[in-house]
Amino acid sequence: MGPFDRTDYEDRLAKTRARMEQVGLDLLLVTDPANMHYLTGYDGWSFYVPQLVAVPIEPEDPVWIGRGIDANGARVTTFLNDGDIFGYSDDYVQTPDRHPMNFVADVLRARGWGGRVIAVEMDSYYFSARGFEVLRHDLPNATFRDAQELVNWVRAIKSTKEIALMRCAGRIMDRVMAVAVDAVRPGVRQCDAVAAIQHAQVTGLPELGGDYTSIVPMLPTGPGTSTPHLTWSDEPFRDGEATIMELAACHRRYHCPQARTVFLGQPPQRLSDAAAAVVDGLNAALDAVKPGVTCEEVEGAWRGAIAKSGLVKESRIGYSTGLNYPPDWGEHTMSLRPGDRTVMQPDMTFHMIPGIWQDDWGIEISECFRVTETGAEPFATTPRQLFVKR
């Protein structure tokens, strides 16, 4: 079952059920792959077809339901017994006249759960509108509610074992970013640089292997640095251009994201000034982190520090992160922005990324950190700076 044992999962399920009881739920259908992994250990690239973990309010083992050919994956990676693993036949897969949620509904009725107050993760990437309609049709006696991010919020405070995995990811991240900075050279194709980056992400360190990350390497270059989410092409890097690298390392599905910017040649003064301001703001925001402060107060420290630079950032400067699967390493809970009054607690983990994107240029310098009893503990050690290569 990997780095966690049954008592870890029992603790997570107990916390999940406590939240279910608070909001009046009898059954929770978990379709977010990260939440499925968190509650049972399930780990497989099978989320492109419907699958879920059903958690009843009673203190009994949850149920895994997925594609039949993936059922052995549940046996290999989870603590569940065979009687709690249900696989649907392949004639349910991508077929117009039936849907895997027909099978799910049959299982729920057979378990006596067909008339319950059932919460579904309405905003999960992998829970479709069609799947929901099938469930509602096949379970007419059930009352459906939106689970929102119920399990995501349980995940917000990490255990000692989870923090250890994120520290491992941070160690790998140091190597990944060093490889990335070195790979950006005039004449080198962007795709070749990304090949080196991904090799470093997966090989990790001699004592720590890496996983695939939830987001591919982001590599906007030249005018593309004006926007954050471009990837790469087969064009070469050129003198006189900046490249933003938003990357991550991942170990046992736990992430440490990090962004840095490289300039080839003599950077324009506006970019050097922006880099200095971003680093000052990032440091001020990290200094503001401690238990008891709110997410918006941390963002306020950033905004106060960069005010004199004239830079303005409308989007959030960070978010909770940790365990995840594609297409995102964010947890969809807390954000470092005005209006988020979530109080920071020890062992919450964030990616602080106060990126600046202007009409034809941009810069990103970020840090992934843990909230400690006294402040912020970054998981990686890459210098916070604009990397200039002449």
Sequence and secondary structure as in RCSB ss.txt:
>XXXX:A:sequence
MGPFDRTDYEDRLAKTRARMEQVGLDLLLVTDPANMHYLTGYDGWSFYVPQLVAVPIEPEDPVWIGRGIDANGAR
VTTFLNDGDIFGYSDDYVQTPDRHPMNFVADVLRARGWGGRVIAVEMDSYYFSARGFEVLRHDLPNATFRDAQEL
VNWVRAIKSTKEIALMRCAGRIMDRVMAVAVDAVRPGVRQCDAVAAIQHAQVTGLPELGGDYTSIVPMLPTGPGT
STPHLTWSDEPFRDGEATIMELAACHRRYHCPQARTVFLGQPPQRLSDAAAAVVDGLNAALDAVKPGVTCEEVEG
AWRGAIAKSGLVKESRIGYSTGLNYPPDWGEHTMSLRPGDRTVMQPDMTFHMIPGIWQDDWGIEISECFRVTETG
AEPFATTPRQLFVKR
>XXXX:A:secstr
 TT  HHHHHHHHHHHHHHHHHTT SEEEE  HHHHHHHH    S TTS  EEEEESSSS  EEEEEGGGHHHHH
HHS   GGGEEEE GGGTT TT  HHHHHHHHHHHTT TTSEEEE TT TT  HHHHHHHHHH TT EEEE TTH
HHHHTTB  HHHHHHHHHHHHHHHHHHHHHHHH  TT BHHHHHHHHHHHHHH BTTB     SS  B  BGGGG
GSS     S B  TT EEEEEEEEEETTEEEEEEEEEEESS  HHHHHHHHHHHHHHHHHHHH  TT BHHHHHH
HHHHHHGGGT    S SEEEE B  TT SEEEEEESSTT   B  TTBEEEE   EE SS EE   EEEEE SSS
EEES    SSEEEE 
